Amino acid sequence: MSKQTNKLKEEYSQHLDQLQQRTKQALSRENIEGIVIHSGQEVKAFLDDNTYPFRVNPHFKHWLPLIDAPNCWLIINGEDKPTLVYYQPVDFWHKIKPLTESYWGKFFDIKILKQASDVDKLLPYDKKGFAYIGSHVEVAKVLGFEAINPEPLLNYFHYHRAYKTPYEQECLRQSNSLAVTAHKVAKMAFLSGDTEFEIQNAYLNAIGYTANETPYGNIVALNKNCSILHYMGLDKIPPQAHQSFLIDAGANFNGYAADITRTYSFKRDKFAELIARMDKLMLNVAKGLKPGLCYVDLHIAAYQEIAQVLVEFDFINVSADTAIGSGIVSTFFPHGLGHHLGLQVHDVGGFMADERGTHINAPEAHPFLRSSRVIEAGQVFTIEPGLYFIDSLLQNLKESASSDQVNWQNVDEMRAFGGIRIEDNIIVHQSHNENMTRDLGL
């Protein structure tokens, strides 16, 4: 057994103990006997017998690293050994994955389910005291569950999911390691003149992934496409010239996501200088991830520094304070600084003030923020400031009363490059920050 597996085995045991304690507390508060977590089912496309790619219920993979197993169930009460109902049919149409021995198997009472419709025989007979957690509400109703995704219970779990156990932190380090390996290969593909489609394939091949195995659809953008925040085009035709490259791509390890972005210039030019400045900005802002600070305040600090970058590169002809006051900075930085990271790329709990689910709204001036929560040790964040030259937003600015605050000639020179985003994944510890992405040499 490898050192990594030994470490995961030890930390996984502690992880389960923590989840059991959380569950026991939550069930006691809500006067519920137990929870039944459904991994999910494959969903067929409309009027078709083909299914969409399966995505496991995050509540399910919080307990164990089964991320590609539909029709499985967990029965948990916070005290007894959890029961795993594992779906292993007899099927000559598809390749069936038998349940193999693993470090986590001994922590569960495992029951094999051969036919999905027979699951009720393996679930609690009296379901009045059990809550169903999953997306297939109609299935839950047919099975006789009355408490389906009760909001107070989910609020409790979502609030505490922001605090990552040592096991979860190790999984996030491993997912970052995979993603960094692939990012380095993608950079070389760009510098070799590959198309977006070829760069995507190089990324996937570097870690042996199919496109469906990434935690989200990779953004692989060349030149002006870098200005499209969620670009999914994957052009197969090479551009006339390679100018810029933005890649926002991740990886999975045991169901935990990495989410990393880098931007490159093909030449040593002004755009390369702007990338270097934004990289410095990103690292400076990341230092501000400290327990006790509100994430909103960190976003505002980044917003203010981006205003200063606009001044430094002569994109605007007013002071940074004036640009902030008029709101023109949002044209160049239209999204939030980052988000919680974990079982989901945009992990839950970012707007929660407490375990009851009290919501903290994002400021009106920064509506696209994904977290308004106070930063605490054990939380994991992305930090991803950006600076873009987006035609539609620039057109709105040009038609506004603040148009004269912009040096349009300098801005127009940057349109062909699209924009810049640099994103690292960071664990907040009490005494320091652990930048997993930089520690791995990216």
N, C-alpha and C positions, 0 to 999 in steps of 0.2 A: 504493500500500500504506500503511495507517495506521501511526501511530507504535506503537500497541499491537501490531499484527501484526509489525512490525519487531523490537520488543523480544522478543516471544515466539519469533520465528524464531531470534534470536541465543541466547536462553536455552535454547531447545529443543535446539539443537546441543550445548550443554554438558551438558544433561540426558542426552542419549543417550550421550555420552562417559562420563558417570558410570555409567550403567546397564551399559554394555559392560564397564567396569572391574570392577564388582561381579560381573557374570556370569562373567567370565574367572576371577576369584579363586574364586568358588563352584564352578565346574566343575573347576578344578584341584584343589581340596580334596577333592572327591567323586569324582574320577577319571571324569568324565562328559564326553563329546565336545561335547554341545550340548543345548539345550532346545527343545521344540516347545510353544508356548502356544496353546491353543484359545480363541477368543473366546466359544465356547458355542453352544448350539442353542436354538431355541424349543422349549418343552415344552408338550405338549398336556394339557388337563385330562382327568381320568379319564372314559372312555367318551364323549369329545367330540372334535370336530375344531377347536375353538377353543384357542388357546394362551394361556398366562399372559404377562403383560408381560415382555419380554426384559430381562435384566440381564446386562451383559457381565462376563466374568471380570476382576477388578481387576488381575491380573497382565498381562493383555492391554492394558488402557488405560493402564497404567503406561508403556508404550512409545510409544503414539500415541493421539491423541484420536478414536478410532473407538468410540463408545459404543453405537451402534445397529446393529451389523453382525454378525449371527450367521453361523456356518459359516465364519469366517475363521481363519487360522492364522499364527503367527509362527515362524520358524526362526532360532535365534540361537546363536552359539558364542562370543561375547565378543570376537571379532577381526574377522571378515569383516562386510561389509555385511549387516544382517539382511534376511531374505526375508519379504515379506508375501504370503500367499496370500489374495486378496480374492475373496469369493463374489459373483458378479454373474450370476445366471441369466437365461435367456430365459424370461419368465413373463408371461402375459397376465392372470393372476388378481390379481396384486399389483403395486404401484408399486415398481419397482426403482431403487435409488439408484446411479447410476454413480459411479465413483471420480473426483472432480474434483481439479484441481490445488490444492495447498495447500503451505504452507511446510514441512511435514514429509515430503512425498512423495519428495523427492530422496534422503532418507536410507535408503530401502528399495529392494530389488530386488523389484518388484511383479509377481506372476503372477496372472492372472485365472482363477478357477474358475467354470465355467458350470454344473456339476452337482455337488452336495455329495458324492455317492457316489464321485466320481472323484478325491477329494483325495489318495488314496494315490499317485497318479501324480506329484504335486507335492511330496510329503514325502520325507525321506531314505529311500533304499531299504533300507539296513541300519539298523534302529532300535535295535540293541543298545546303541549308544553314546549314545542320545538319551533324555531324560526328558520324559514328557508332563506338562504342567501344565494342569489344567482339571477341570471337574466331571463330565464324561461318561466315566466309567471304562469302561463297556462298549464305547463307541466306541474308546477307546484300546486295549483288549484285542483287538478285532477287527482293528484296524490293525497289530497286532503289537508294540506297546510293552510292554516288560517293567518298566521303571522308570516308575511312575505316581505322581506327586506325592510324590517321596521326601522324607521328613520333614527330614533334615539340610539339603537344598537349600532347602526352603520356610522353615525356621527362619532361614537366612542371609538370604534375601530379606526376610522379614518384619521381622527385627531392623533392617535397614538402611533399610527404608521409613519408619521414624520420622524420619529425617533428610531434610527436604524440600529439593530443589534450588531455585535461584532461579526456574526455570521453574515448578515446582510451587507455590512461594509466590505467584507472579504469578497463576496459575490460581485459587488460593484467594482472592486479593484480588478477582478478577473475580466469582467465585461469591458472595462476600459483597456485592459491589455490587448484583448482581441481587436477592439476598434482602432487602437493606435497602430497596431500592425498593418491593418488594412488601409488606414489613412496614409501611411508612408508609401505604400505601393501606389495608391491613387495619385499622390503628388508626382511620383516618377512618371506615371502614365500621362499626366497632363504635360509635363515638361518634354515628353517624347512626342507630343502632338496628337495624342489620341482624341477621339470623339467622346462626347458625354456617355454614349452607350458603351464604348470600350472601357472608359474609366470605371463605370459602374461594374462591369464584368470583372475588371481587374481587382476592384475592391472586394467583391463577393468571393472570387477565387482565392484571394489571399487568406481567407479564414474558412473556406469551404462552405459558404452559405448559398442558399437559394434566395431569391428576392423576398420570399415570404417569411424568411427566418429572421430578418432584421426587425428591431422593435418598432420601427416606423419606416415609411417609404423614404429611401435616401434622396437627398437633394444633391444633384450633381449638375452644376451649372457653369457654362462658359460665357465669358464676355457679358453682354447686356442681360443675359438670363440671370445673372447674379443679383439683379435688382428685384426679382420675383421671389418674395419671401418663402413661399412653399412651391417652388418650381419642381415639376414632376415630368418634364418633357423627355429627357434622355434622347437628344437628337443624335441620329446615326450619320448625319452628314457633317463633315468637318467644316468649321467656319473658315472664312478667307484667311484669317490670322488669329492665332491664339494670343489673347491679351490678358485675360483674368480667369480665375477658377475659384469657385466657392463650393465646398463640399460640406454638407451637414449630414452625417451618417453615424450610425451606432452599431451596437452589438448586444447580444444577450448572453448571460451566464446564469444558469439555474432560474431563469425568469426575471433577472434583474438587468436593467437597461443601462447602457452607456449612450451618451448623446453629445457628440463632439462636432464642432465646426471649425474649419480653417479656410482662409482665403489666401490666394497666391497671385502674384503678378508674373507674367512670362518674361518680362524684362526688368532691369533695374531703372525704374522710371519714377515719376511723381506718384503714381498709384502704389508702387512698392514702398515709397516713403510714407504714404498714408496708412498702409497696412502696418508698418512698423510702429507708427504712432498709436494706432488703435490697439495693437498688441500690448504696448506699454500701458495704455489706459486700462485694458482688461485686467492686467496683473495688479495694477494699482487699486482698482475697484475691488478685486478679489481679496485684497488684504483687509478690506473693511468688513468682511464677513466675520462678525464677532458676536458672541452671546450677549443678549440684552439689547441689540440694535434692531429696530424694525426694518424689514426688508424694503419697505417703501422708501425709507430714508436713504438706503444704499442705492436704490434706483435713481432717486433724485440727484444724488452725488454724481452718478454716472452721466445723467442728463446734463448736469452743469459742466462736466469735463468735456463732453462732446461739443457743447456750445463753444468751449475754448478751442477745440480742434478746428471748428469751422472758422474761427478768427485766425488761428495760426496759418491755415492753408489758404487764407484769403477767399473763402467761399462766401463770406458775408462782410459787409462794410460797416457793421455796428458792433458794439461791445457784446460780450457773452451775456451780460445781464439784460441788455436790451433785447437780444434774440430770445432769451428765455421768457421775458415779459410778453413779447409779441406772439410767442408760441411757434415760431418758425423752426425751432430745433426739431420739433416733432415731424416735420417733413423729411428730415434726414435720419431720424431715429424714431420710427413709428411704433415700435413694439416694446415690451417689457424687458427688464434686465435679465431675467432668467426664471427658474421655477424649481420646485422640489423634484427630486429624482429618486427612483427606486423600482418598485414592481411595475410601475407605469412610467413612461417617459415624462409626462406631465403628472406627477404623482399627486395624490389627493391630500387634502388638509391645508392647502396654502392660504385659505381665507378664514380659517377657524381660530377663534379666540380662546375656545375652551372645548372640553370633551362633550359638551352638550350641543355643540355645533353653532354657537353664536358667530354670525357672519361679520367679517370686517370688509367693507367695500374698498375697492381700489379708489384712489383719488380721482376726482372728475377730470383733472388735467392729464391723467395717465391711465386711461381706461383699459389698456391692454396688458396691464400687470397680471402675473399669474400667482403672486403671493403678496399678502399684506400682513403676514404673521411676524411675530418677534423671533429673531434668530436664536437658536439654542444649540448646545452641544449635542452631538448625535444626529443632527439633521444633515441632509445632503442636498446640495444645490447645483444647478448650472449657473454660470455667469457668462452672459453672451451679449455684450454691447454690440451695436451695429451702426454703420453709417452708409446710407444708400442714396442712389440717384434714380428715383422712381418717377417715370415720366408723368403718370397721372397725378401724383402728389405735387410734383414740381409745377405742373400746369395749374393746379389749384392755387399754389403759392404765387405764381406769376400773375394770376388774375385777382389777387387779393390786395388789400391796402398796404401790405408789408412787402410788396414786390421790390421796392427800391432798397430794401435792406440786403439784397442778394447781389453778388458779383456774378452775373449770369454767364459771362464768357468763361470764367473759371469752372463754374458748375457744369456748363455744357461740355467742356473738355472731358469730364469724368463720366458722362452718360454711357459711353461705349463700354466702360469697365463694370457697370452695374452696381456694385456695392461691396461692402465688407462686413463680415460677421466672424467673430472669433469666440469660441465657446469651450470652456473647461468644466470639468466635473469635480466638485470639491466637498470633502467631508469636514464639517465643523467639529473640532475638538475643544475642550475647555481651555486649553493652553495654546493651541495653534490651529492652523488650517492645514489640511492635507489635500494638496492639489494632485489628484490621482493622474490626471492627464499629463501634466508637466513632469511628474515623477517618472513617468514611462518614456520620457524623451521626445515628446511631440511639441 
